[in-house]
Amino acid sequence: MSNPLDILESYNISQKDIQKLKDIGINTIKELYMTNRKSLLSIKGFNENKIKKIFNEANKIEVYGLFEKGSTFMNARNSIIFHIPTSSKKLDEILGGGIESSSITEIIGETSTKKTDFIHILCANAIKFNPKKKIIFIDFDKTFNLKKIIEYGKVLSINKKKDDNILVINDIKDYGDLIKTLARINQECHNEQISLIIIESLVSVFESYFKGKEKEIFNNSSNNEFEFRYDIESKLGNVLMKLKNISFLYNVPIVITRKIFGSAENKDPMTLERSFDICSLMPNFEIIFGSQFQIRLKLKRIKNGKLKCFVMGSSYLPEKDCKFIINEKGILDCKISY
């Protein structure tokens, strides 16, 4: 973890300037290093000389940009990483222990693949294994159900009141609201211990933005269409980069769900079908998703109400799959092979 920004006060940086940095979401030295100069220069009263002084003092606390051995980096990373179990031993095994911290995991699947149940079970498990930490649940699809978490919690023998642990955000209307919310989450992670961040259907906010502009753009020139595509792709990339930074800086697991619509002609289970509307019309979205998510899980319904999970696109997990069921008791391994 990085040092808090307040430590700069001991290095002759004024509390007023530190507060200005906090106001734009910079709470640690590492976050300072990860902020571009253009953003810093936009702060009232900041200039090149002041920024240079702040960075010089920050380098006395945490040295930025030094090379280190891969083994040193991995050992340091592995010493702080934790996993939230899914309740399925087979699924946890192919995930290396469960949903990993300091990573973004995408869960995709068609309708009725129980993605929403999956993330509610994760919430209950996060409360059990990190009872002093909080959960942030960003609910674009209005699917959050505290009762479900309480019921799963009873199975896990959790006695503590669940709503004390969960911060639900369900009032995001557009991209601007989302950016403000991410700044709030950044601050929340700095002030509180967060065990899990859930984002139910992140792509919904971009679908709404796209549908609002679609007729206007595509009735005009191809140049306008290109600019629009670039604009919306940049917005998605910006959001995912901010989430990636939050996950990395605060060692928090982030889980994002996305609904996809499959093709009957597609027989390869490891092939990702395009999701409805936005991803079919914006093919670069899949490239952006693939580059920003550390782990991608695809849920697929099979016979007898069972589900199959495919691990795909992970930089360090092998492409494997396992079968399980999701019911009122949680995510359970299949007892009967078929």
C-alpha positions in Angstrom: 0.0 0.0 0.0 1.1 3.6 -0.7 1.7 6.3 1.9 -1.2 8.7 2.5 -0.8 12.1 0.9 -1.0 13.9 4.3 2.6 12.8 4.9 3.7 15.5 2.4 3.0 18.1 5.1 6.1 16.9 7.0 8.0 17.7 3.8 7.1 21.4 3.6 4.0 21.0 1.3 1.2 23.1 2.6 -2.0 21.5 3.9 -3.9 23.8 1.6 -2.2 22.3 -1.5 -2.6 18.8 -0.1 -6.3 19.4 0.2 -6.5 20.6 -3.3 -5.0 17.4 -4.5 -7.5 15.4 -2.4 -10.3 17.4 -3.9 -9.5 15.8 -7.3 -9.3 12.3 -5.8 -5.6 12.0 -5.0 -5.2 10.5 -1.6 -1.9 8.6 -1.7 1.6 9.1 -3.1 1.1 6.4 -5.7 -2.1 8.2 -6.9 -0.1 11.4 -7.2 2.4 9.6 -9.5 -0.4 8.1 -11.6 -2.0 11.5 -12.2 -1.0 13.3 -15.4 0.4 16.8 -15.3 -2.5 18.3 -17.3 -4.9 17.4 -14.5 -2.5 18.8 -11.9 -2.0 22.1 -13.8 -5.8 22.5 -13.9 -5.8 22.9 -10.1 -6.2 26.6 -9.2 -2.9 28.0 -7.9 -0.8 25.1 -9.3 2.0 25.7 -11.8 5.0 23.7 -13.1 7.3 24.9 -10.3 4.8 23.9 -7.6 4.2 20.5 -9.2 7.9 19.8 -9.5 8.4 20.7 -5.8 5.6 18.3 -4.8 7.0 15.5 -6.9 10.5 16.0 -5.6 9.3 15.8 -2.0 7.1 12.7 -2.9 10.2 11.0 -4.3 11.8 11.3 -0.8 9.0 9.2 0.5 8.4 6.7 -2.3 10.8 6.4 -5.2 9.0 6.2 -8.5 10.1 4.5 -11.6 12.8 2.2 -10.3 13.3 -1.2 -12.0 12.9 -4.3 -9.8 13.2 -8.0 -10.4 10.0 -9.8 -11.5 10.4 -12.2 -8.5 10.6 -9.3 -6.1 7.5 -7.7 -7.6 5.5 -10.9 -7.5 6.6 -11.7 -3.9 5.5 -8.3 -2.7 2.2 -8.6 -4.6 1.5 -12.1 -3.4 2.1 -11.0 0.2 -0.9 -8.7 0.2 -3.3 -10.5 -2.2 -6.4 -12.2 -0.8 -9.2 -14.2 -2.4 -12.9 -14.2 -1.7 -14.1 -17.8 -1.9 -17.1 -18.6 -4.1 -18.3 -21.5 -1.9 -17.6 -23.9 -4.8 -14.3 -25.8 -4.2 -14.0 -26.6 -7.9 -14.6 -23.0 -9.0 -12.2 -21.7 -6.4 -9.6 -24.2 -7.6 -9.6 -23.0 -11.2 -9.6 -19.4 -9.9 -6.6 -19.9 -7.7 -8.5 -19.6 -4.5 -11.5 -17.4 -5.4 -12.1 -13.9 -6.6 -8.7 -12.1 -6.4 -8.0 -8.8 -4.9 -6.1 -6.1 -6.8 -7.8 -7.4 -9.9 -10.9 -6.7 -12.0 -13.0 -9.8 -12.7 -15.6 -9.7 -15.4 -18.5 -12.2 -15.2 -20.5 -12.5 -18.5 -23.4 -14.7 -19.5 -26.7 -14.8 -21.2 -30.0 -14.2 -19.5 -30.8 -16.7 -16.7 -27.2 -17.7 -16.1 -27.6 -16.4 -12.5 -25.0 -13.7 -12.7 -27.0 -11.6 -10.2 -27.2 -14.5 -7.7 -23.5 -15.1 -8.2 -22.6 -11.6 -7.1 -25.0 -11.6 -4.1 -23.4 -14.8 -2.9 -20.0 -13.1 -3.2 -21.2 -10.3 -1.0 -22.3 -12.8 1.7 -18.9 -14.5 1.4 -17.0 -11.2 1.6 -18.9 -10.3 4.8 -18.0 -13.7 6.3 -14.3 -13.6 5.5 -13.8 -9.8 6.0 -16.5 -8.9 8.6 -14.9 -5.6 9.5 -14.7 -4.4 5.9 -17.4 -2.9 3.7 -18.8 -3.7 0.3 -19.6 -1.2 -2.4 -22.4 -2.3 -4.8 -23.0 -0.2 -7.9 -26.4 -1.2 -9.2 -27.2 -0.1 -12.7 -29.9 -2.7 -13.3 -31.7 -2.2 -9.9 -31.1 -5.9 -9.0 -29.7 -5.4 -5.5 -31.5 -7.5 -3.0 -30.4 -7.4 0.6 -32.8 -10.2 1.5 -30.8 -12.5 -0.8 -27.6 -11.6 1.0 -29.2 -12.2 4.4 -30.5 -15.6 3.3 -27.1 -16.7 2.0 -25.6 -15.3 5.1 -27.7 -17.6 7.3 -26.3 -20.5 5.4 -22.8 -19.2 6.1 -23.7 -18.6 9.8 -23.2 -14.9 9.7 -24.9 -13.2 12.6 -23.9 -9.6 12.0 -26.4 -7.2 10.5 -25.7 -7.1 6.8 -26.8 -3.7 5.8 -24.1 -2.1 8.0 -21.5 -3.6 5.6 -22.9 -2.6 2.2 -23.0 0.7 0.5 -25.4 0.6 -2.4 -25.2 3.2 -5.3 -28.1 3.0 -7.7 -28.6 6.7 -8.8 -26.1 6.9 -11.6 -27.8 8.3 -14.7 -25.0 9.0 -17.1 -21.2 9.1 -17.7 -20.8 12.3 -15.7 -22.5 10.7 -12.7 -20.3 7.7 -13.0 -17.1 9.7 -13.0 -18.2 11.5 -9.9 -19.2 8.2 -8.3 -15.7 6.8 -9.0 -14.2 9.8 -7.2 -16.4 9.1 -4.2 -15.4 5.4 -4.3 -11.8 6.4 -4.4 -12.3 8.5 -1.3 -14.3 5.8 0.4 -11.5 3.3 -0.2 -9.1 5.7 1.3 -11.2 6.4 4.4 -12.6 2.9 4.9 -11.5 -0.7 4.5 -13.3 -2.1 1.5 -13.4 -5.9 0.8 -15.3 -5.9 -2.5 -16.7 -3.7 -5.2 -19.5 -5.0 -7.3 -20.7 -3.3 -10.5 -23.8 -4.8 -11.9 -24.0 -4.2 -15.7 -21.5 -1.4 -16.2 -22.2 -1.4 -19.9 -25.7 -0.1 -19.3 -24.6 3.5 -18.8 -22.9 3.3 -22.2 -25.9 1.7 -23.9 -28.0 4.6 -22.7 -25.5 7.1 -23.9 -25.3 5.4 -27.3 -29.1 5.1 -27.8 -29.5 8.8 -26.9 -27.0 9.8 -29.7 -27.5 7.0 -32.3 -30.0 8.7 -34.6 -28.3 12.1 -34.3 -24.9 10.7 -35.2 -25.7 8.1 -37.9 -27.9 10.5 -39.8 -24.9 12.8 -40.3 -21.5 12.3 -41.9 -19.1 9.5 -41.4 -16.7 11.9 -39.7 -19.3 12.5 -37.0 -19.8 8.8 -36.6 -16.0 8.3 -36.2 -15.8 11.1 -33.6 -18.7 9.6 -31.7 -17.2 6.1 -31.7 -13.9 7.5 -30.5 -15.6 9.5 -27.8 -17.6 6.6 -26.3 -14.6 4.2 -26.5 -12.5 6.8 -24.8 -15.1 7.2 -22.0 -15.2 3.4 -21.5 -11.4 3.2 -21.4 -11.3 6.1 -18.9 -13.8 4.4 -16.6 -12.0 1.0 -16.7 -8.6 2.7 -16.1 -10.0 4.5 -13.0 -11.4 1.2 -11.7 -8.1 -0.6 -12.4 -6.2 2.1 -10.4 -8.7 1.8 -7.5 -8.3 -2.0 -7.4 -4.5 -1.8 -7.6 -4.0 1.1 -5.1 -6.3 -0.3 -2.4 -5.9 -4.0 -3.0 -9.7 -4.4 -3.6 -11.3 -7.1 -5.8 -13.7 -5.5 -8.4 -16.4 -7.7 -10.0 -18.2 -6.4 -13.1 -21.2 -8.3 -14.7 -22.3 -8.1 -18.3 -25.2 -9.7 -20.2 -24.5 -11.1 -23.6 -26.7 -12.5 -26.3 -25.5 -15.7 -27.9 -25.7 -17.2 -31.3 -27.0 -20.7 -32.0 -24.4 -21.0 -34.7 -21.6 -20.5 -32.3 -20.5 -23.9 -31.0 -17.2 -23.0 -29.4 -17.7 -22.4 -25.7 -14.5 -20.3 -25.4 -15.7 -17.9 -28.0 -17.3 -14.7 -26.7 -20.6 -13.8 -28.4 -21.2 -10.1 -28.9 -23.5 -8.6 -26.4 -26.7 -6.8 -27.4 -26.6 -3.4 -29.1 -23.6 -1.6 -27.8 -20.9 -4.2 -28.2 -22.2 -5.4 -31.5 -22.2 -1.8 -32.8 -19.0 -0.9 -31.0 -16.7 -3.9 -31.7 -13.7 -2.1 -30.1 -15.5 -2.5 -26.7 -14.4 -6.1 -26.6 -10.8 -5.1 -27.2 -11.0 -2.6 -24.4 -12.6 -5.1 -22.1 -10.0 -7.7 -22.9 -7.1 -5.3 -22.2 -8.4 -4.0 -18.8 -9.8 -7.1 -17.1 -7.3 -9.4 -15.4 -9.8 -12.3 -15.2 -12.9 -13.0 -17.4 -15.4 -15.6 -16.5 -18.2 -16.8 -18.8 -21.2 -18.5 -17.3 -23.2 -20.9 -19.5 -26.4 -22.9 -18.7 -26.2 -26.6 -19.3 -28.7 -29.4 -18.7 -30.6 -30.0 -15.4 -30.3 -26.4 -14.2 -26.5 -26.7 -13.9 -24.0 -24.0 -14.9 -20.6 -24.2 -16.4 -18.0 -21.5 -15.8 -15.2 -20.9 -18.3 -12.0 -19.0 -17.3 -11.0 -17.1 -20.4 -8.6 -14.2 -21.2 -6.7 -14.3 -17.9 -3.0 -13.3 -18.0 -2.0 -16.0 -15.5 -4.9 -18.5 -15.1 -5.1 -21.4 -17.5 -8.3 -21.6 -19.6 -10.3 -24.2 -17.7 -13.9 -24.8 -16.8 -16.0 -26.4 -14.1 -19.6 -27.2 -13.4 -21.7 -26.1 -10.4 -25.2 -25.2 -9.3 -26.5 -22.0 -7.7 -29.4 -22.3 -5.3 -30.6 -21.0 -2.0 -27.6 -22.5 -0.3 -25.1 -20.7 -2.5 -22.7 -21.9 -5.3 -22.3 -25.6 -4.9 -20.2 -28.3 -6.7 -22.1 -30.8 -8.8 -22.1 -34.1 -7.1 -23.1 -36.2 -10.1 -20.9 -36.3 -13.2 -22.5 -36.3 -16.6 
